[in-house]
Amino acid sequence: MPEHHLRRPAVEAATGLSRSTIYAMMDSGDFPRPIRIGRRAVAWPESAVLAWLADRPTTMRTVG
């Protein structure tokens, strides 16, 4: 089965990060790089984005 790829707006929605933050994190090696899907188009493998999300630390806030 072919892997699904996410374009930038979908990556922003899935991660909650802005465009500039995604590219800054890519430059520092903290976010996966996209692959080229056309001459002027890139997309992120969904598995890479999901793996990145799974590796992120989560915090629990207590209410009250």
N, C-alpha and C positions, 0 to 999 in steps of 0.2 A: 504494500500500500504506500503510495507516495506521501511524503511528509507535507504537512500544511505549513505555509509561510505567512507571516504577519507583516503587513506594511506598517509604516511608522505610526499613523493614527491609532491602529489597533494595539501596537506596543505601548504607546502612551496610555491608552485606556486600561490595558492589563496591568501595567506597573505603577500607574499614578505619577510617572515622571514626565517632566516637560521635555521638549525637543532638545533644548540646550543642555539639560542635565544628562540625557541619554548620550549625546555626543561627547560631553566632557568625561563621562564615566567610561566610554569606549576608549578615549585617548589615554586614560589612566590605567586601562586594563581591567576595570571593575564591571564591565558590561560586555556581553557578547557582541561581536561584529556581525553586520548583516552580510548576506551573500548577494551577488549581482543576479537579477532575474531578467534584465534587459539592458539595453545600451545606457539608459538613464534611470533605471529603476533598481532599487534594492529592497530586500525583505529579510526578516529574521526568521530562522527556523523556529517553529512553535516549540519544539522540544528544548531548544537552547534557552528560550525565554522562560519556560516553565521550570527548567532546572535552576535558572538564576533566581527565580521567585522562591523556589523551595529552599535554596541555600541562604536566603535572607534571614537575619535574626528577627524574631517576632517579640513584641513586648505586650504584656498584659497590663492594662490599667485597671485599678480597682476603683469602683464607684462608691462614693459614700463617705 
